[in-house]
Amino acid sequence: MIDLKNTTMLKHKLKRFLQRIALKIIKVSNKGDLTKSDYQYECLAICKNLMHKEKTKLLTSPISGKRYINSDDKQIYIIIDNRQITIVNHTYSYTIELTYNAFERLSKVFDNEVELRRQEMEKEIRSNVKHSLKNIYNNIVNDKV
């Protein structure tokens, strides 16, 4: 007869062992990922600052996964793609490499900001629909149709 308790325990130990190996592989492959440069801090601060400004345009490409930021005065363009940030102005262009964690955090902040803007736009659209429906209803009630 098979002892279910022992098999469950063996499965658990094997799973934990494989997880430890996977984590070690990830740590080894991200060795160069452990340090942030001063440029990264400044670059991330620029991106986050622009993202939260209401008039800044944010664009996401679902196919390529690129994210775009365009300042309200159209002087600064930023492309966020594959652990890189490219900042372009009329006089300069910088490409800064990001750590995996920094890229993931920045992407999450960007996506959350886009989601907030989408919710606001949807709320506005729905309020316009309610207003239009009231007008239609009032027109019908008042026999203007």
N, C-alpha and C positions, 0 to 999 in steps of 0.2 A: 504494500500500500504506500502511496506517495504521501509524504508529510507536507501539507500545504504551508505550514508555518515556515519550514526551512526553505521551501522553494520561493516563497515571497521574500524572505530575508536575503536569499542569494540574488534574486532579481534586483532588489534594492541596492545591495552592495555593488553589483555589476553596473547598475545605472550611475551610482555615485562615482565609481572609478572612471567610467567613461566621461562623466562631466568634468572631473578633475583634469583628465588628459586634454579635453577640449579647451578648458580654460588656460592651461599651460601653453597650448599651441597658439591661442589667441594672444596671450601676453608676449610670446616670443615674436610673433609676426608683427606686433605693434610696438616694437622696441623704439623706433624712431618717433613714435607717437607720444612719448611721455613728456616732452618738454614743449612749452609754448614760448614763442618769441614775443618781444614787446610789440612787434608789428601785428601779431594776431590779436592782442588785447585792443589795440587802437582800431583795427579793422572791424572787430566784433562790435565795439562800441559805436562806431560809425553806422554799421548796419542796423543795430538795435534802435539807435536814436532815430534814424530815418524811417524805420518801419512803423514806429509808433506815432509819427506825425500824420495827421488826418489827411492832408492833401497829397501825400506821397503816393505814387502809383505802385501797386504790387501786382505781379503777374506770375503765374505758375504754369509751366508746361507739363501736362500730365504724361506725355510720351517720353520726353527726354529727361524729365525730373529737374530741369533747371528752374531756378527762381530768379526773378528780376525785380529790382527796386529802381525807381526813377524819382528823383527828388522833385518837389513841387515847382522849383524854378528851372528845371530841366538842365541843371549844371552837372549833376552827378548821376552816373548810371552804374549800377552794381549787378553783377551776374554771380549767382551762387550755384556752383555745380561741382559735384564729385570731389568734395573736400577742398575746394578752391574758391576763393572770393576774388573776383576781378573788379576793381574800381576804376572807372573810366571818367575822365573829365576832358574838357576841350584841350587841355595842355599836358595831361599825364595819363598813364595807365599803369596800375599795379596789379600783380597777381600774387596772392598770399595763400600759401598752403595752410590748411587747418588740421588739427588733430581730429581723430574720429569722433571723440566725445564733443569737442567744440562744434564740429559740423552738425552733429545730431541735435545738440541743444539749439543752435541757431536755426536749423530747419524747423524744429518744433515751435520756436517762437514765431517764425515767419508764418507757418501754417496756421497757428492759433490766431494771429492777426488777420490773416485772410478769412478765416472762418468767422471771426467777429464782424468783419465788414460784410460778409455774405449774409449773416443773420440780420444786420441792420437794413441791408438792401431788401431782403425778403420781407421784413416787417413793413418797410415803406411801400412795397408793392402791394402787400395784402391790405394795408390801410387805404390805398388808392382804389382797390377793388371794392372795398366796403363803401367808400364814398360814391363810387360810380353806381353801385347797385341801389343805394338809397335814392339817387337821382332817377334811375330807371323806375323804381317803385313809385316814387312821388309823381312821376309823369303818367304812369298807368292809373294811379289813384285819381289824379286830377283830369283824366281823360284827354291828355295831350298827345297820345299816341294814335 
